[in-house]
């Protein structure tokens, strides 16, 4: 048994499990650690590779261990799962992390600094508030539908329902109005808070030169541009734009076998916030193309002529992702391709 060269660390809220191995892969130690003893334990270890799953708290512990001179490797949890032997527990997870980190073809997640993580908070907070707003809207719609009040789809039409709630001449039961007014006030507060975050995101996008370059791409506004600069990994970690689109989860899921290619729906892997924003932006571009007309002979016009609208939106989001990678990796601004004469 040699000296420890790699430690697999299964992190948690209070109790951590460490699995140390030497250069040959033999077990050196298995140790359970409390949160208060974790840093002291690693300070006493020789400088080595420390592998963890890229989950909640991993970047924090990665930064702390890197300060001690350790080499930190974060692994996506999906890549660790195949290495878990039989039963799943903390000890087995730590061993699986250790073994996965030693694979020569393993992919790792870069450790983010505090500023990078802080930049993403505004988008996480906005997503949370938007989900809560959607819940409130759906609740208002369902409750008022019981009394025969309905409104068309869309956030802008909910004001009709709110107006009915606050109308003194409303025929709604008094017992229901009291609760519905609470929901209406909550909805108003959420709209105000979301507007504050939207202004903050727009301010960041205007101040960031990279975000301004990304906004030259059709379908990318301030929110998407700022999200890309805050949430997207270093473009150098991808070989090409196709790899970046695959990381976003905008490429087909493969179930190919026996030399036969079988493609399904998109994988939906990677950063779901960016994927959703790109699809929404692509849908906006398609909506404008249907109203004003896409350039004759363009890629978008040909796709809309023979494919369903939603499929085209996903395909356009995939294409936009590749363009984003090109601008991030090579600089410059977006230039619309020339359309061949009919």
Helices and strands as residue ranges (DSSP letters): E 6-10, E 15-21, E 27-34, G 35-37, H 38-43, E 49-53, H 58-67, E 71-75, H 77-81, H 90-101, H 114-145, G 155-157, H 158-166, H 174-207, H 209-214, H 222-231, G 235-237, H 241-248, E 252-254, E 263-266, H 272-292, H 299-306, H 309-330
